[in-house]
């Protein structure tokens, strides 16, 4: 027996999960614009990156834990608890008195997001059939895109018109509304009896992923050499992860049922999601520097270039549901992976600076179609292949592997870019840069990304820096294309079969 959910108003539930997703997604982009103001108020410039890293670490590491808890105690309980954590973190962030407090409270926010996001997607998997589910998942994907576009502008507006603390306080009414809607409109039967929580597994997994991600973040800052402490962290994280998997194979109620990976659809979907996450985060992270640094654009221009991805992603997600029912999962994910590769190759292709922005917008449009077909299909396929009691952890696993793929991808690509910049600056030498220009290294060369600072350096120096940055980013785009190619190759392992509508009535037990 399980608490199969019943929706009294699917539309209201959709609004609830979209609101929750929007808040969690917005907090990954809105804070960046306000950080100069926040640092001016609180100080702590040396801790700048930790405001983002703390949120990333907790919002990624805790996803499997909350996914499993939603299987054990119901979606509504975990969603409500996660939203409460997120809102508590928001209030605390708004009242932070120094940078150390802000970092700690951002970590609390991330824990809330780790519960809200996968649970939202799981609720969608519970109450909608394949076609409707794909459409709603497309809307949730669009929410991420819209938040990425609106975030910087909204953050600037709130800081200018109100105060930076309101960036966090405005979450409260919308978060409460989402919980209220879900509480009223989603019905779940109580879970009979109590099931033990694998606390040892939870601690081991959190520690393993946190250490691994921190090591990867450190590696992403490397230049021509990799610092030994970063390697030590990566090895320690992998060792703890192996220990976690060994432990999970021996407990009666594992946090992550190892048996799920015997299902080829589940395993291939997660592996493909890992590579898709690397591709997606690579584009999100390294296209804006090209727009702002090489083409001399602004943050608004960078947002405009990324916007077509959100539009085409939403369209592809809406269409993919019917395609999956008619043709099965495999052709849809292969089409998506192929389109993602085309977009990545377009990104890596050298084009004239005069048409580069329009060309990149077209590349983002094609990539968005690819992501909409593939990532949505991975999620829907996995949700359809397991029963209610495992759907929460199955959904969380997709998010988890995509996030880890993004973290690994961005770290590797960051190292590629930094190494390219380092070598490029060395090749220019003082005869081009000049000792008076103050360009002493990769971090100092970031002046090319600042519209105000770059107006104060000589035109020849600026152009030389743009050439070095463009060359470095081309290497990154080649790495993105390699990840996309690997993702396409992985889809050939996807099992054949058709998606049926019957899985909703059978509690999600139908298999493709």
N, C-alpha and C positions, 0 to 999 in steps of 0.2 A: 504493500500500500504506500502511495506517495501523495503529497499535497498538490495534485494536478490543479493548476490555476484556472480560473474562469474570469474572463473580462466582461464587466457589465457595460463598459464604454471603451472600446478599443481606441477610438479617436482621442479620448482624454488621456489614456495611457501613453499613446504616442507623443502627445504634447508633453507629458510628464518626463519621459525619458529624453526627449529632445532638449527640454530645459536643463535637465541635469547634465547631459552631455555638453551642452553649450557652455555652462558655467565651468566645468572641469577643463574643457578645451581652451576656453578664453584665458584661463589663468596661466596657460603655458605661453601666451603671446602678449597679453596686455601689460604684463609687468615690465617687459623690456624697455618700453618707451619711458616709463616713469623712473627707471633706475638712476639716471643722473640726478634727478630731484631727490630721490630717497637717500642717495649717498650724501648729497649736500646737507640733508637734515640729520641723518644718523651717523655719517662717517663710515669707515670700514671699506674703503676702495679695494683693499687687498683681498677682501672676502666676496667680491662682486660675483664671481662665477658660481659660488656656493648657493646663492639665492635660487638659481635655476637647477643646479645639480641636486640639491636636497629634495626638491619636488620630483625630479626625474627618478632618483633612486627609490624613494618610497612608493611612488605611483607605479613603478615597474615591479619591484620585488614582492609586493604584497598581493598582486593580482591573483596568483594561484590560490593563496590562502583564502581570500574572500570568495573566489569561485567555488571552492570546496564547501565553505560554510553555507553558501546559498543552496547547495544541494542537500545539506544536512538540516537546515533550519528554515528554508524557504526564502524566496526572492525578496519579499516585502520587508522582512526583518533586516536582511543585510543591506538592502537599498536604504532603508531609513537610518540604520546605524552609520552607514557610509556618508550619507548626506549630513547627519549630525556632526560627524568628525570633520567633514569639509567646512561646514559653516563655523564650527568652533575654531578651526584653524584660521578661517577668514577673519573672525572677530579678533583673535589674538594677533594676527599679522597687522591688522589696522591699528592695534594699540602698542605695537612693538616700540621699545625705547632705545634699542641699539641694533646693530647688524646681526649680532649673535642670536638675539631673540627672534629676529625676522627669519633667519635661516631655520631655526628650530621649529617655528610655527609653520613655515612653508613645508617642512617635512610632515607635519600633521595634516596639512591640506592634501598633500600627496597621498597619504594613507586613505583619506576619504575618497579621493578620486579613484584609487585602486579598487575600492568597493563599488562605487557608483557606476563606472563605465562598463565593466564586464557584466554586472548584474542587469543593467539596462538592455544590453544586447541579448542576454539570456531571456529576459521577460518577453522580448520581441519574438524569440524563437519558441517560447512556450505558447503564445496566444495566436500566432499567425501561421497560415499555411505557407508553402514554398514561394508562391508568386508574390503574395502580400509581404512576406518576410523580406524578400529581396528588395522590394520597393522601400520599405521602412528602413532597412539597413542602409539603403542609398541615401535616404534623408539624413540619417545619423552621420554618414560620411560627409554629406554636404555641410552639416553643422560644423565639422572640423575645418573645412575649407573657409566657410564664412567667418569663423572665429579668427582664423589666421589673417584674413584680409582686414576685418574690423578691429582686431586687437590693438595694433599700434596706434591707429587714429583715435579709437575710443580711449585708450590710455592717456594719450596726449590731451584730449579734450577734458577728461576728468581732472587731470593734474592742473591744467590751466584754469579751469572754471571753479573747481572745488578744492580738493586737497588730495595728495596721493593716498591717504588712508582710505578714502572712499572707493578706491579700486577694489578693496576687499569687503567693505561694508555693503556695497550694492548687491553682493551675492545673496544676502540673507533673505529678502522677500521672494526671490525667484526659487531659491532652494526649498524654502518652506512650501511654496505653491506646488512644486514637483512632488514632494512627499505627500501632501494632502491629496492630490489627484490620484496618485498610485494607491494610497491607503483606501480611498473610497471606492475606486473602480476595479481593483484587483482582488479577487477572492482566492484564498488558499486554505485548504484543510490543514489542521494541525498535524505535525509530524508525530506519529505514535512512538512513544518511548524515547530514550536518550541514546545518542551514539557518541562514542568517545572521540575527542579531538586529538589529532596527532600533533601534540605540542612540540615534541622533539623534531619531527619532520619540518614543522613550520619554522622553528628557530634555525635549523640547518639550512633550509632553503633561503630564508631571508638573509642570513649571514653570507651564504655562498654567492648569491646574486649581487648583494650590496658590495662585497669585496671585489667581485669580478667586474662590475660596472665601474667602480671607482678606479680600478687598475686600467680599464679601457679608456676612461676619461683622461687619465694621466698619459697613456700612450698617445692619445690624439694630440697632445701638446708637444710631442717630440719632434726633433729636427733630423739631423743626420744620424743621431744615435738614439737608442732606446734606453731610458734610465732603468737601472737595475731594480729599484723599489717598485716600479710599475710592473715589471715582469714578475716580481715576487708576488704581488697582489693577484695578478692573473692566474698564476700557477696555484696559489692558495685557494682562489675562488673555484677553479676547476676541480681541485682535490676535494673541497667541501661539497661540491655538486655531486661528485662520484659517491661520496659518503652518504649524501641524501638519497640517491637512487638505490644504493644498497639497503639503506634503512627502509625505504618504501616497499621494497620487495619482501620484507619480513613482517610487516605489521598487518593487523586484521582490517583496520580502517585507514588506509593510506590517504595522505593528503592529495597525492597525485597517483591514481591507479596506473601502475606500470603496464597492466594488461591492455590499456587503451592503445598503446603504441604497437600492439600486434595487429591492430586494424590498419591496413595499408592506407585507406582513405584518410584516417586520422593522422598518421605519421607523415604522409606526403603533403597533406594540407599544411601542417605545421612547418615542415622544412621549406615548402614553397613560400609560406608566409614570412619566414625568416628572411629569405632573399628579397621578397617584395618589400619588406620593411627597410632593408638596406637601400634598395633603389629609391623608395619614396623619401626617406629621410635625407638621403644624399642630395636629391633634387631640392627639397625644401630648404636645406641648409646651405647649399653651394651655388644655387642659381642667383639668389639676391646679391652676393658679393660681386658677381659678374655684372649685374645690372648697375649697381651703385659704384663699384670701383673701376671697371673697365669702360662701361658706357657713360659713366658720369651721371647716372640717374639718382633718384631719391627712393626712400622707403615706399612711397606711394607707387612709384614705377615698378618696384620689385613685387609689390602686392598685385598690381595689375597683370604682371607676367604670370604669376602663379594662379590667378583667378580662373582661367579656362580649365584648369585641372579639376576644380571643384564642380564646375558646370557639367563637364563631360562625365565625370565620375557618377554624379547623380543620375544622369540619363542612362548610362550603361547599367547601373545597379537596378533601375526600374525595369529595363528591358531584359536583364539577365534571368529574372525569375521564370518568365515564360519560355525562354530559351532552354533553361535547365529542365523544365518539365517535358519539353518537346524533344530535345536532343541529348539530355544527360549532362552530368557535370563536366566530363572530360573535355568535350569540344569547347565549352565555354571558358574553362580555365586556360586551355591552350590558346584560344583566341586572345584572351586578356594578356597572357604572358608575351605573346607575339607582338601585340600592340605596344606593350610597355618597352619591349626591346627596340621597336622602331622609334619610339619617343626618345629613348636613351641614345640611340645612334644619331638622331637629329641633333640632340644636345651636344654630342661630341664632335659633330661635323663643323669644320671651320667655315664661317660665313663673314661677309663684309660687315663692318661695324654699323653701317648705315641701315641695314635691314635686320640686324641681329635681334632687336627686341621683338619684332613681329615673328621672326623665325622661332625664337624661344617660346613665344606664346602658342604657336602652332605645335611645337614639341610637347608643351604642357597639356594641350588639348588632347593629343594622341595618347599621351601617358595616362591621362585621366580616364579615357575610355578603357585602357588596359587594366588599370587598377580597379575600376568599377566592375568589370567582368570577372576578374580573377579573385580579388580579395573578398568580394561579396560571395562568390561561389564557394570559396574555402569555408567561410563561416557557415553558410546555409547547409553545405554538405556535411560538415562535422556535426552541426546541431541535429540534423536529420538522421545521423547514423548511431546515435546513442539515446538511451532512455532518459526520463526526467531526472532520475537520481544522479546522472553523470553529466547532464547538459551544462550545468554551471561551470564545472571544472573544464569541460571540453571547450566551452566558449572562452573561458579565461585563458586557456592554453593558446588559442589563436592570437589573442591580444598580447599575451606574454611573449610568444616567439617573434611576433612582429616588432614589439618594442625592443627586445634584445637584438634582433637583426638591425634595427635602426641605430641602436647604441654602438654595436660593433662596426656597422658600416660607416657611421659618422666618425668614429675614432680612427679607423683605418684611412678613410679619405682625408681626415684632418691632418694625419701624419704625412700623407702624400702631398697635400697642398703646402704644408709647412716646409717639407723637404725641398719641394720645387722652388718655393720662395727663397729659401736659404741659399740654394745653389745659384739661383738667378741673381740675387743681390751680390753674391761673391763675384759672379762673372762681370757685373757692371763695374765694380771697383770705384775708387774715389774720383777717378777722372770724369765719370758721369754724374755720380751723386754729389760729390764735393763734400768736404768735411763740415761745411757750414750748414748743410741741409738737414743735419740731424737724423739721417736715416741710418740707424746703427744695427738694425736687425729686423726680423720678421714682425715682431710686435710694433716696432716703430714704423715699419712700412705700412701698417694699417691706416696711416694718415690718408692714404688714397681713398679710403671708404668714407671719410668725414668731409662733407661738402664745404664746411667752413675752413678746416685745417688745410685741405688740398689747394685752396685758393691762395695760400700764403707761401707755396713753394714754387720754384721756377718751372716754367712750362716743359722744358726739356727733361727735368727730373721727374715731373709728374707723368710724362709720356713713357719714360723708361720704366717707372713703377707699374704702369698699366700693362705694359708688355709682359713684364715678369709675372704679374698677377694672372693675366690671361693665359699664359703658358702653363702656370701651375694649375689653374682651374681646368684646363683641357685634359691634364693628366687625371684629375679627379673625375671628369666626365667619362673618360675611358674606363676608369674603375667602376663607375655606375653601369656602363654598358656591359662590362664583364659580369657583374652581379645579375643584370637582367637576362643575359644569355644563359647563365647557370639556372635562373628561375624557369626559363622556357624549357631547358633540358629536363628539369625536375618534373614538369607537368606530364612528360611522356610516361612517367611511372604511375600517374593517376589511374585508378581503376575505372573500367568501363561500367556503364549502367545508367539508368534514368532516375530522375527525382520524381517521387510520387507525392500526391496530396494526402495519402493515407496516414503518413507518419504522425500528423497532428492528432488524429482520432485514436491512434494506438499508443499515445504517450511518447511519441518520438522514437519508437523502436523500429520503424521501417528502415531497411537498409537499401542503398542504391545498388 
